[in-house]
């Protein structure tokens, strides 16, 4: 059973893994990010979302900005020893000493329709039926409910969403007629969590404003 | 600590700047950030979060992980010793060696001890993969209501840094400051309750923490005075409180209820409408009017003005 979700936002950054220090976004949302948006609305270990099609509704445009960021991660080892000592002294991170200025080349003014379905996983119990999960998702999406606020790639770019009801018309695609067929090259499809978190890539082709993820995957993928 | 937050919130924050630089752009020689397409001013999410953290460190006994400058005072540690003297080696023995349990204990301890990790989340992954914590509170970029005009102001200093400079320039050097004469900024934010209260994913972000967040948003600029910032102030904070954790209405429909008009000689004008370009530039909060549409409010949503 499939769902269609209209998502949009002022900015988005679907970071290319090869350009992630100074982040550069892909031209369009990745199936992985789209799955994350669906999971922000409804997800249980019993189900897994599969993104089937992505409709690109707005012209692809970029904007750059640079921010002061922190170049360090919280050290789990320090945290463990602090737990042992029972004090948080010296555990803080002085941001001024770990400064990195990083640019982000983000997308602006994006809108997509995500078409997806889910399958039940082996963690599904007897009480998990497809109908139950689909109606939970639809109810939440319709009412604007979410487990946490979905985002367009990174959390500072919050996503607005609306359910495209079954049989309802899709939002208008504003892509210029000569921009509707594009080859985006190799893009991240998703992370394969069953096989040591390896990345899977696929050749993303847009035909008439629509990326048919399954058709692209059928033509080949790479790890 | 009080109970974790179980209501979803959205909030709209209005703040303004007078003759200051609310957020410099490192890419543009520290000029105020601008949206190059609309000339509206921007303030990044991280700039706002920094101020919230600074305020919380200043105003409460909570510890902040991402500190600015020197780490917090030592006497806070006294409090911690008093609050949790049990976390010692005895516990360490009891702890399962299993990595996942260990990781979770670590993350929860960090959440319990640091306000900013509880609120905004953190990435904790060196050695043991404690994964990352997503906090319930999320900010987006703030944007000025109307286009802004950044000014570059040249200033002189009656002293030089080096002797060579002193000789060459007669003991004087020039510098520059960037200011925005006036700008009213609007920021949107979200509080996702399940990330606070979920039994395994929740950070334990509590009602007290939430109250402190609202207080921080209200007063953070009052404790962030500097030569660069000019006069900044929170002007209005509007909260949308949902009855449930998942929410009772679409976020965007709630944000749309808050609108801003330009006021000139008592007359309201729709921003960006024909003719507003001929108005003298806004220079004060009173040149704007914020209104909230309270009609037909979705059930289970409450508007709180602070």
Interface residues (C-beta under 8 A of the other chain):
Chain A: X10 X11 X63 X64 X65 X66 X67 X68 X69 X70 X73 X74 X75 X76 X77 X79 X80 X83 X84 X86 X87 X88 X89 X90 X91 X92 X93 X94 X95 X96 X101 X103 X108 X140 X143 X144 X145 X146 X147 X148 X149 X151 X155 X156 X157 X158 X160 X161 X162
Chain B: X25 X26 X27 X33 X35 X36 X37 X42 X44 X45 X46 X63 X64 X65 X66 X67 X68 X69 X70 X71 X72 X74 X76 X77 X80 X81 X84 X85 X86 X87 X88 X89 X92 X102 X103 X105 X106 X109 X110 X113 X114 X117 X122 X123 X124 X125 X126 X127 X128 X129 X130 X134 X136 X138 X139 X140 X141 X188 X190 X192 X194 X195 X244 X246 X247 X248 X249 X250 X251 X252 X253
